[in-house]
């Protein structure tokens, strides 16, 4: 099981697939001082 992130931890580098078919490199692909990520698992 992966470790949970705690306050102040660095977000791990990853590439995620977007619903439009593109990709997003994290955390560098978001150009903003503050970042919030929401992962939605979809419908059962």
mmCIF file as Biopython writes it, N, C-alpha, C and O atoms, coordinates in Angstrom:
data_model
#
loop_
_atom_site.group_PDB
_atom_site.id
_atom_site.type_symbol
_atom_site.label_atom_id
_atom_site.label_alt_id
_atom_site.label_comp_id
_atom_site.label_asym_id
_atom_site.label_entity_id
_atom_site.label_seq_id
_atom_site.pdbx_PDB_ins_code
_atom_site.Cartn_x
_atom_site.Cartn_y
_atom_site.Cartn_z
_atom_site.occupancy
_atom_site.B_iso_or_equiv
_atom_site.auth_seq_id
_atom_site.auth_asym_id
_atom_site.pdbx_PDB_model_num
ATOM 1   N N  . UNK A ? 1  ? 0.847   -1.170 0.000   1.0 0.0 1  A 1 
ATOM 2   C CA . UNK A ? 1  ? 0.000   0.000  0.000   1.0 0.0 1  A 1 
ATOM 3   C C  . UNK A ? 1  ? 0.895   1.238  0.000   1.0 0.0 1  A 1 
ATOM 4   O O  . UNK A ? 1  ? 1.933   1.260  0.661   1.0 0.0 1  A 1 
ATOM 5   N N  . UNK A ? 2  ? 0.494   2.251  -0.734  1.0 0.0 2  A 1 
ATOM 6   C CA . UNK A ? 2  ? 1.256   3.496  -0.806  1.0 0.0 2  A 1 
ATOM 7   C C  . UNK A ? 2  ? 1.152   4.269  0.511   1.0 0.0 2  A 1 
ATOM 8   O O  . UNK A ? 2  ? 0.185   4.131  1.261   1.0 0.0 2  A 1 
ATOM 9   N N  . UNK A ? 3  ? 2.162   5.074  0.766   1.0 0.0 3  A 1 
ATOM 10  C CA . UNK A ? 3  ? 2.143   5.901  1.968   1.0 0.0 3  A 1 
ATOM 11  C C  . UNK A ? 3  ? 1.278   7.130  1.738   1.0 0.0 3  A 1 
ATOM 12  O O  . UNK A ? 3  ? 1.199   7.637  0.619   1.0 0.0 3  A 1 
ATOM 13  N N  . UNK A ? 4  ? 0.631   7.606  2.788   1.0 0.0 4  A 1 
ATOM 14  C CA . UNK A ? 4  ? -0.169  8.820  2.715   1.0 0.0 4  A 1 
ATOM 15  C C  . UNK A ? 4  ? 0.743   10.028 2.743   1.0 0.0 4  A 1 
ATOM 16  O O  . UNK A ? 4  ? 1.809   9.999  3.358   1.0 0.0 4  A 1 
ATOM 17  N N  . UNK A ? 5  ? 0.316   11.102 2.067   1.0 0.0 5  A 1 
ATOM 18  C CA . UNK A ? 5  ? 1.050   12.354 2.129   1.0 0.0 5  A 1 
ATOM 19  C C  . UNK A ? 5  ? 0.648   13.109 3.387   1.0 0.0 5  A 1 
ATOM 20  O O  . UNK A ? 5  ? -0.519  13.112 3.780   1.0 0.0 5  A 1 
ATOM 21  N N  . UNK A ? 6  ? 1.609   13.735 3.998   1.0 0.0 6  A 1 
ATOM 22  C CA . UNK A ? 6  ? 1.358   14.565 5.170   1.0 0.0 6  A 1 
ATOM 23  C C  . UNK A ? 6  ? 1.609   16.017 4.808   1.0 0.0 6  A 1 
ATOM 24  O O  . UNK A ? 6  ? 2.203   16.300 3.767   1.0 0.0 6  A 1 
ATOM 25  N N  . UNK A ? 7  ? 1.172   16.930 5.639   1.0 0.0 7  A 1 
ATOM 26  C CA . UNK A ? 7  ? 1.394   18.346 5.426   1.0 0.0 7  A 1 
ATOM 27  C C  . UNK A ? 7  ? 2.876   18.612 5.212   1.0 0.0 7  A 1 
ATOM 28  O O  . UNK A ? 7  ? 3.708   18.196 6.019   1.0 0.0 7  A 1 
ATOM 29  N N  . UNK A ? 8  ? 3.206   19.299 4.132   1.0 0.0 8  A 1 
ATOM 30  C CA . UNK A ? 8  ? 4.590   19.632 3.832   1.0 0.0 8  A 1 
ATOM 31  C C  . UNK A ? 8  ? 5.318   18.611 2.989   1.0 0.0 8  A 1 
ATOM 32  O O  . UNK A ? 8  ? 6.432   18.879 2.539   1.0 0.0 8  A 1 
ATOM 33  N N  . UNK A ? 9  ? 4.717   17.423 2.752   1.0 0.0 9  A 1 
ATOM 34  C CA . UNK A ? 9  ? 5.353   16.406 1.917   1.0 0.0 9  A 1 
ATOM 35  C C  . UNK A ? 9  ? 5.350   16.856 0.458   1.0 0.0 9  A 1 
ATOM 36  O O  . UNK A ? 9  ? 4.448   17.571 0.022   1.0 0.0 9  A 1 
ATOM 37  N N  . UNK A ? 10 ? 6.357   16.434 -0.286  1.0 0.0 10 A 1 
ATOM 38  C CA . UNK A ? 10 ? 6.410   16.697 -1.721  1.0 0.0 10 A 1 
ATOM 39  C C  . UNK A ? 10 ? 5.487   15.712 -2.440  1.0 0.0 10 A 1 
ATOM 40  O O  . UNK A ? 10 ? 5.460   14.524 -2.117  1.0 0.0 10 A 1 
ATOM 41  N N  . UNK A ? 11 ? 4.735   16.220 -3.415  1.0 0.0 11 A 1 
ATOM 42  C CA . UNK A ? 11 ? 3.851   15.363 -4.202  1.0 0.0 11 A 1 
ATOM 43  C C  . UNK A ? 11 ? 4.715   14.533 -5.147  1.0 0.0 11 A 1 
ATOM 44  O O  . UNK A ? 11 ? 5.618   15.082 -5.779  1.0 0.0 11 A 1 
ATOM 45  N N  . UNK A ? 12 ? 4.470   13.237 -5.263  1.0 0.0 12 A 1 
ATOM 46  C CA . UNK A ? 12 ? 5.294   12.397 -6.144  1.0 0.0 12 A 1 
ATOM 47  C C  . UNK A ? 12 ? 5.050   12.739 -7.620  1.0 0.0 12 A 1 
ATOM 48  O O  . UNK A ? 12 ? 3.940   13.112 -8.000  1.0 0.0 12 A 1 
ATOM 49  N N  . UNK A ? 13 ? 6.083   12.608 -8.436  1.0 0.0 13 A 1 
ATOM 50  C CA . UNK A ? 13 ? 5.952   12.854 -9.875  1.0 0.0 13 A 1 
ATOM 51  C C  . UNK A ? 13 ? 5.146   11.733 -10.503 1.0 0.0 13 A 1 
ATOM 52  O O  . UNK A ? 13 ? 5.357   10.557 -10.206 1.0 0.0 13 A 1 
ATOM 53  N N  . UNK A ? 14 ? 4.204   12.114 -11.387 1.0 0.0 14 A 1 
ATOM 54  C CA . UNK A ? 14 ? 3.396   11.123 -12.102 1.0 0.0 14 A 1 
ATOM 55  C C  . UNK A ? 14 ? 2.773   11.773 -13.322 1.0 0.0 14 A 1 
ATOM 56  O O  . UNK A ? 14 ? 2.676   12.997 -13.402 1.0 0.0 14 A 1 
ATOM 57  N N  . UNK A ? 15 ? 2.356   10.961 -14.261 1.0 0.0 15 A 1 
ATOM 58  C CA . UNK A ? 15 ? 1.618   11.413 -15.428 1.0 0.0 15 A 1 
ATOM 59  C C  . UNK A ? 15 ? 0.250   10.755 -15.375 1.0 0.0 15 A 1 
ATOM 60  O O  . UNK A ? 15 ? 0.146   9.535  -15.253 1.0 0.0 15 A 1 
ATOM 61  N N  . UNK A ? 16 ? -0.810  11.571 -15.467 1.0 0.0 16 A 1 
ATOM 62  C CA . UNK A ? 16 ? -2.177  11.037 -15.411 1.0 0.0 16 A 1 
ATOM 63  C C  . UNK A ? 16 ? -2.861  11.252 -16.756 1.0 0.0 16 A 1 
ATOM 64  O O  . UNK A ? 16 ? -2.596  12.234 -17.449 1.0 0.0 16 A 1 
ATOM 65  N N  . UNK A ? 17 ? -3.741  10.325 -17.116 1.0 0.0 17 A 1 
ATOM 66  C CA . UNK A ? 17 ? -4.518  10.438 -18.345 1.0 0.0 17 A 1 
ATOM 67  C C  . UNK A ? 17 ? -5.756  11.276 -18.065 1.0 0.0 17 A 1 
ATOM 68  O O  . UNK A ? 17 ? -6.436  11.079 -17.058 1.0 0.0 17 A 1 
ATOM 69  N N  . UNK A ? 18 ? -6.045  12.215 -18.965 1.0 0.0 18 A 1 
ATOM 70  C CA . UNK A ? 18 ? -7.212  13.073 -18.843 1.0 0.0 18 A 1 
ATOM 71  C C  . UNK A ? 18 ? -8.373  12.511 -19.653 1.0 0.0 18 A 1 
ATOM 72  O O  . UNK A ? 18 ? -8.163  11.730 -20.581 1.0 0.0 18 A 1 
ATOM 73  N N  . UNK A ? 19 ? -9.587  12.902 -19.311 1.0 0.0 19 A 1 
ATOM 74  C CA . UNK A ? 19 ? -10.768 12.372 -19.992 1.0 0.0 19 A 1 
ATOM 75  C C  . UNK A ? 19 ? -10.819 12.780 -21.458 1.0 0.0 19 A 1 
ATOM 76  O O  . UNK A ? 19 ? -11.473 12.105 -22.253 1.0 0.0 19 A 1 
ATOM 77  N N  . UNK A ? 20 ? -10.144 13.873 -21.841 1.0 0.0 20 A 1 
ATOM 78  C CA . UNK A ? 20 ? -10.140 14.289 -23.247 1.0 0.0 20 A 1 
ATOM 79  C C  . UNK A ? 20 ? -9.076  13.572 -24.070 1.0 0.0 20 A 1 
ATOM 80  O O  . UNK A ? 20 ? -8.896  13.873 -25.250 1.0 0.0 20 A 1 
ATOM 81  N N  . UNK A ? 21 ? -8.364  12.614 -23.448 1.0 0.0 21 A 1 
ATOM 82  C CA . UNK A ? 21 ? -7.355  11.843 -24.146 1.0 0.0 21 A 1 
ATOM 83  C C  . UNK A ? 21 ? -5.939  12.364 -23.960 1.0 0.0 21 A 1 
ATOM 84  O O  . UNK A ? 21 ? -4.982  11.686 -24.334 1.0 0.0 21 A 1 
ATOM 85  N N  . UNK A ? 22 ? -5.786  13.555 -23.389 1.0 0.0 22 A 1 
ATOM 86  C CA . UNK A ? 22 ? -4.464  14.108 -23.149 1.0 0.0 22 A 1 
ATOM 87  C C  . UNK A ? 22 ? -3.861  13.571 -21.866 1.0 0.0 22 A 1 
ATOM 88  O O  . UNK A ? 22 ? -4.424  12.689 -21.217 1.0 0.0 22 A 1 
ATOM 89  N N  . UNK A ? 23 ? -2.714  14.110 -21.513 1.0 0.0 23 A 1 
ATOM 90  C CA . UNK A ? 23 ? -2.055  13.734 -20.273 1.0 0.0 23 A 1 
ATOM 91  C C  . UNK A ? 23 ? -1.654  14.990 -19.507 1.0 0.0 23 A 1 
ATOM 92  O O  . UNK A ? 23 ? -1.573  16.079 -20.074 1.0 0.0 23 A 1 
ATOM 93  N N  . UNK A ? 24 ? -1.409  14.823 -18.224 1.0 0.0 24 A 1 
ATOM 94  C CA . UNK A ? 24 ? -0.975  15.917 -17.363 1.0 0.0 24 A 1 
ATOM 95  C C  . UNK A ? 24 ? 0.149   15.400 -16.491 1.0 0.0 24 A 1 
ATOM 96  O O  . UNK A ? 24 ? -0.010  14.406 -15.782 1.0 0.0 24 A 1 
ATOM 97  N N  . UNK A ? 25 ? 1.292   16.079 -16.544 1.0 0.0 25 A 1 
ATOM 98  C CA . UNK A ? 25 ? 2.419   15.732 -15.683 1.0 0.0 25 A 1 
ATOM 99  C C  . UNK A ? 25 ? 2.258   16.445 -14.352 1.0 0.0 25 A 1 
ATOM 100 O O  . UNK A ? 25 ? 2.081   17.663 -14.310 1.0 0.0 25 A 1 
ATOM 101 N N  . UNK A ? 26 ? 2.318   15.689 -13.271 1.0 0.0 26 A 1 
ATOM 102 C CA . UNK A ? 26 ? 2.157   16.269 -11.934 1.0 0.0 26 A 1 
ATOM 103 C C  . UNK A ? 26 ? 3.453   16.125 -11.164 1.0 0.0 26 A 1 
ATOM 104 O O  . UNK A ? 26 ? 4.158   15.133 -11.348 1.0 0.0 26 A 1 
ATOM 105 N N  . UNK A ? 27 ? 3.787   17.062 -10.322 1.0 0.0 27 A 1 
ATOM 106 C CA . UNK A ? 27 ? 3.060   18.294 -10.032 1.0 0.0 27 A 1 
ATOM 107 C C  . UNK A ? 27 ? 3.415   19.448 -10.945 1.0 0.0 27 A 1 
ATOM 108 O O  . UNK A ? 27 ? 2.790   20.504 -10.841 1.0 0.0 27 A 1 
ATOM 109 N N  . UNK A ? 28 ? 4.399   19.304 -11.846 1.0 0.0 28 A 1 
ATOM 110 C CA . UNK A ? 28 ? 4.884   20.414 -12.648 1.0 0.0 28 A 1 
ATOM 111 C C  . UNK A ? 28 ? 3.925   20.948 -13.693 1.0 0.0 28 A 1 
ATOM 112 O O  . UNK A ? 28 ? 4.105   22.075 -14.155 1.0 0.0 28 A 1 
ATOM 113 N N  . UNK A ? 29 ? 2.911   20.186 -14.087 1.0 0.0 29 A 1 
ATOM 114 C CA . UNK A ? 29 ? 1.991   20.611 -15.131 1.0 0.0 29 A 1 
ATOM 115 C C  . UNK A ? 29 ? 0.955   21.624 -14.701 1.0 0.0 29 A 1 
ATOM 116 O O  . UNK A ? 29 ? 0.192   22.112 -15.534 1.0 0.0 29 A 1 
ATOM 117 N N  . UNK A ? 30 ? 0.907   21.949 -13.434 1.0 0.0 30 A 1 
ATOM 118 C CA . UNK A ? 30 ? -0.050  22.935 -12.935 1.0 0.0 30 A 1 
ATOM 119 C C  . UNK A ? 30 ? 0.731   24.183 -12.554 1.0 0.0 30 A 1 
ATOM 120 O O  . UNK A ? 30 ? 1.497   24.183 -11.590 1.0 0.0 30 A 1 
ATOM 121 N N  . UNK A ? 31 ? 0.525   25.252 -13.327 1.0 0.0 31 A 1 
ATOM 122 C CA . UNK A ? 31 ? 1.255   26.498 -13.097 1.0 0.0 31 A 1 
ATOM 123 C C  . UNK A ? 31 ? 0.456   27.421 -12.183 1.0 0.0 31 A 1 
ATOM 124 O O  . UNK A ? 31 ? -0.225  28.332 -12.653 1.0 0.0 31 A 1 
ATOM 125 N N  . UNK A ? 32 ? 0.540   27.182 -10.890 1.0 0.0 32 A 1 
ATOM 126 C CA . UNK A ? 32 ? -0.170  27.990 -9.913  1.0 0.0 32 A 1 
ATOM 127 C C  . UNK A ? 32 ? 0.523   27.847 -8.573  1.0 0.0 32 A 1 
ATOM 128 O O  . UNK A ? 32 ? 1.132   26.818 -8.281  1.0 0.0 32 A 1 
ATOM 129 N N  . UNK A ? 33 ? 0.426   28.891 -7.761  1.0 0.0 33 A 1 
ATOM 130 C CA . UNK A ? 33 ? 1.033   28.834 -6.429  1.0 0.0 33 A 1 
ATOM 131 C C  . UNK A ? 33 ? 0.350   27.774 -5.570  1.0 0.0 33 A 1 
ATOM 132 O O  . UNK A ? 33 ? 1.013   27.009 -4.870  1.0 0.0 33 A 1 
ATOM 133 N N  . UNK A ? 34 ? -0.975  27.737 -5.630  1.0 0.0 34 A 1 
ATOM 134 C CA . UNK A ? 34 ? -1.746  26.778 -4.846  1.0 0.0 34 A 1 
ATOM 135 C C  . UNK A ? 34 ? -2.312  25.714 -5.773  1.0 0.0 34 A 1 
ATOM 136 O O  . UNK A ? 34 ? -2.778  26.027 -6.869  1.0 0.0 34 A 1 
ATOM 137 N N  . UNK A ? 35 ? -2.276  24.468 -5.343  1.0 0.0 35 A 1 
ATOM 138 C CA . UNK A ? 35 ? -2.748  23.361 -6.173  1.0 0.0 35 A 1 
ATOM 139 C C  . UNK A ? 35 ? -3.679  22.460 -5.372  1.0 0.0 35 A 1 
ATOM 140 O O  . UNK A ? 35 ? -3.402  22.122 -4.222  1.0 0.0 35 A 1 
ATOM 141 N N  . UNK A ? 36 ? -4.781  22.080 -5.999  1.0 0.0 36 A 1 
ATOM 142 C CA . UNK A ? 36 ? -5.719  21.127 -5.411  1.0 0.0 36 A 1 
ATOM 143 C C  . UNK A ? 36 ? -6.015  20.081 -6.470  1.0 0.0 36 A 1 
ATOM 144 O O  . UNK A ? 36 ? -6.336  20.419 -7.609  1.0 0.0 36 A 1 
ATOM 145 N N  . UNK A ? 37 ? -5.909  18.820 -6.101  1.0 0.0 37 A 1 
ATOM 146 C CA . UNK A ? 37 ? -6.202  17.721 -7.024  1.0 0.0 37 A 1 
ATOM 147 C C  . UNK A ? 37 ? -7.376  16.928 -6.496  1.0 0.0 37 A 1 
ATOM 148 O O  . UNK A ? 37 ? -7.437  16.607 -5.309  1.0 0.0 37 A 1 
ATOM 149 N N  . UNK A ? 38 ? -8.304  16.614 -7.373  1.0 0.0 38 A 1 
ATOM 150 C CA . UNK A ? 38 ? -9.454  15.792 -7.020  1.0 0.0 38 A 1 
ATOM 151 C C  . UNK A ? 38 ? -9.442  14.581 -7.940  1.0 0.0 38 A 1 
ATOM 152 O O  . UNK A ? 38 ? -9.519  14.718 -9.161  1.0 0.0 38 A 1 
ATOM 153 N N  . UNK A ? 39 ? -9.346  13.406 -7.353  1.0 0.0 39 A 1 
ATOM 154 C CA . UNK A ? 39 ? -9.392  12.165 -8.120  1.0 0.0 39 A 1 
ATOM 155 C C  . UNK A ? 39 ? -10.767 11.556 -7.930  1.0 0.0 39 A 1 
ATOM 156 O O  . UNK A ? 39 ? -11.169 11.237 -6.811  1.0 0.0 39 A 1 
ATOM 157 N N  . UNK A ? 40 ? -11.488 11.396 -9.039  1.0 0.0 40 A 1 
ATOM 158 C CA . UNK A ? 40 ? -12.830 10.822 -9.004  1.0 0.0 40 A 1 
ATOM 159 C C  . UNK A ? 40 ? -12.769 9.426  -9.600  1.0 0.0 40 A 1 
ATOM 160 O O  . UNK A ? 40 ? -12.377 9.264  -10.756 1.0 0.0 40 A 1 
ATOM 161 N N  . UNK A ? 41 ? -13.144 8.432  -8.840  1.0 0.0 41 A 1 
ATOM 162 C CA . UNK A ? 41 ? -13.026 7.048  -9.272  1.0 0.0 41 A 1 
ATOM 163 C C  . UNK A ? 41 ? -14.099 6.638  -10.258 1.0 0.0 41 A 1 
ATOM 164 O O  . UNK A ? 41 ? -13.996 5.560  -10.843 1.0 0.0 41 A 1 
ATOM 165 N N  . UNK A ? 42 ? -15.113 7.441  -10.465 1.0 0.0 42 A 1 
ATOM 166 C CA . UNK A ? 42 ? -16.194 7.121  -11.390 1.0 0.0 42 A 1 
ATOM 167 C C  . UNK A ? 42 ? -17.318 6.375  -10.678 1.0 0.0 42 A 1 
ATOM 168 O O  . UNK A ? 42 ? -17.325 6.276  -9.451  1.0 0.0 42 A 1 
ATOM 169 N N  . UNK A ? 43 ? -18.246 5.864  -11.436 1.0 0.0 43 A 1 
ATOM 170 C CA . UNK A ? 43 ? -19.422 5.187  -10.907 1.0 0.0 43 A 1 
ATOM 171 C C  . UNK A ? 43 ? -19.178 3.692  -10.835 1.0 0.0 43 A 1 
ATOM 172 O O  . UNK A ? 43 ? -18.574 3.112  -11.737 1.0 0.0 43 A 1 
ATOM 173 N N  . UNK A ? 44 ? -19.639 3.075  -9.779  1.0 0.0 44 A 1 
ATOM 174 C CA . UNK A ? 44 ? -19.503 1.615  -9.650  1.0 0.0 44 A 1 
ATOM 175 C C  . UNK A ? 44 ? -20.357 1.004  -10.679 1.0 0.0 44 A 1 
ATOM 176 O O  . UNK A ? 44 ? -20.420 -0.221 -10.781 1.0 0.0 44 A 1 
#
